[in-house]
Amino acid sequence: EFLAKRLDSVNLWVSIGTTHSNLHYDSRHGLLVMLRGRKVVEVFPPGEAQRVGAYPVSDPLRAHHSAARHCCLASRLGSGAFCRCSDTGPCLRLHGARSYQTTLN
C-alpha cells in the first residue's frame, strides 16, 4: 500500500537489436538496466540545458525533448559519426556542453 501511494506512473522501455534514443530529459528518477549487449550513455547536467537546446517543460508539444541534431550527438560519443552541421548556432553550443559519458555492458 505504501508503494502504491508513492507511484503515480511507471514506464517500461524495452528494445531488441540496435536502438538509439534521442536527447531528452526526464522529470522523475529512472533506472536503466542492461540485460545483454552494450549501451553508450551521455548525461548532461541541468546547467547545460540551453547548450543542448532543451525545450522548456511548459512547451506542450516538445516538453522533455531537445533540438539537438542526432549527428551532432553521435559525433560526441565517438561512434564514427561525423557532424556535418555548421560551426555556428546550436551545433557549436552542443559541442561545447559539459557531460558525463559511460558505456554499460
C-alpha positions in Angstrom: 0.0 0.0 0.0 2.9 2.4 0.8 4.4 1.9 -2.6 1.0 2.4 -4.4 0.6 5.8 -2.8 4.0 6.9 -3.9 3.9 5.8 -7.5 1.8 7.8 -10.0 3.3 6.4 -13.2 5.6 3.6 -14.4 7.2 3.4 -17.8 9.0 0.4 -19.2 11.1 0.8 -22.3 12.2 -2.5 -23.9 14.2 -2.9 -27.1 15.9 -5.6 -29.1 18.7 -5.1 -31.6 20.3 -1.7 -32.3 18.4 1.3 -31.0 19.2 5.0 -30.5 17.4 7.3 -28.1 17.0 10.9 -28.9 18.3 13.5 -26.4 15.6 14.1 -23.8 15.2 14.8 -20.1 13.0 13.1 -17.5 11.1 14.8 -14.8 11.4 11.8 -12.5 14.2 9.5 -11.4 14.8 6.5 -13.6 16.6 3.1 -13.6 18.5 1.9 -16.7 19.1 -1.9 -16.8 21.1 -3.7 -19.5 20.4 -7.4 -19.7 22.6 -8.0 -22.7 24.7 -6.0 -25.1 26.2 -2.6 -24.8 24.8 0.9 -24.5 26.8 4.2 -24.6 25.2 6.8 -22.4 25.8 10.6 -22.2 24.3 12.6 -19.4 24.2 16.4 -19.3 23.9 18.3 -16.0 20.8 20.6 -15.8 23.0 23.7 -16.2 23.7 22.7 -19.8 20.0 22.8 -20.8 20.5 25.9 -23.0 23.6 24.5 -24.7 21.8 21.2 -25.7 18.7 23.0 -26.9 16.3 21.6 -24.3 12.7 22.7 -24.8 11.0 24.0 -21.6 8.5 21.9 -19.7 5.9 24.5 -20.5 6.1 23.7 -24.2 3.1 21.4 -24.8 4.4 19.7 -27.9 8.1 19.4 -27.3 8.5 19.3 -23.5 11.2 16.9 -22.3 13.0 16.9 -25.7 15.9 18.7 -27.3 16.5 20.5 -30.6 20.0 18.8 -30.8 20.6 17.0 -34.0 21.3 13.3 -33.8 24.5 13.6 -35.9 25.9 16.2 -33.5 25.1 13.9 -30.5 26.6 10.8 -32.2 29.8 12.6 -33.1 30.3 13.4 -29.4 30.2 9.7 -28.4 33.0 8.7 -30.8 30.7 6.4 -32.7 32.4 7.2 -36.0 29.6 9.6 -36.9 30.7 12.9 -38.4 28.9 16.1 -37.7 28.3 18.0 -40.9 26.4 20.8 -39.3 27.7 24.4 -39.5 30.2 25.6 -36.9 27.8 28.2 -35.7 24.5 28.1 -33.8 23.0 25.1 -32.0 25.6 22.6 -33.1 28.5 24.7 -31.8 26.8 25.2 -28.4 26.2 21.5 -28.2 29.8 20.6 -28.9 30.8 22.9 -26.0 28.5 21.4 -23.5 29.9 19.5 -20.4 28.7 16.0 -20.0 29.3 12.6 -18.3 29.8 9.6 -20.6 29.9 5.9 -19.8 29.4 2.6 -21.5 27.1 0.0 -20.0 27.8 -3.7 -20.7 
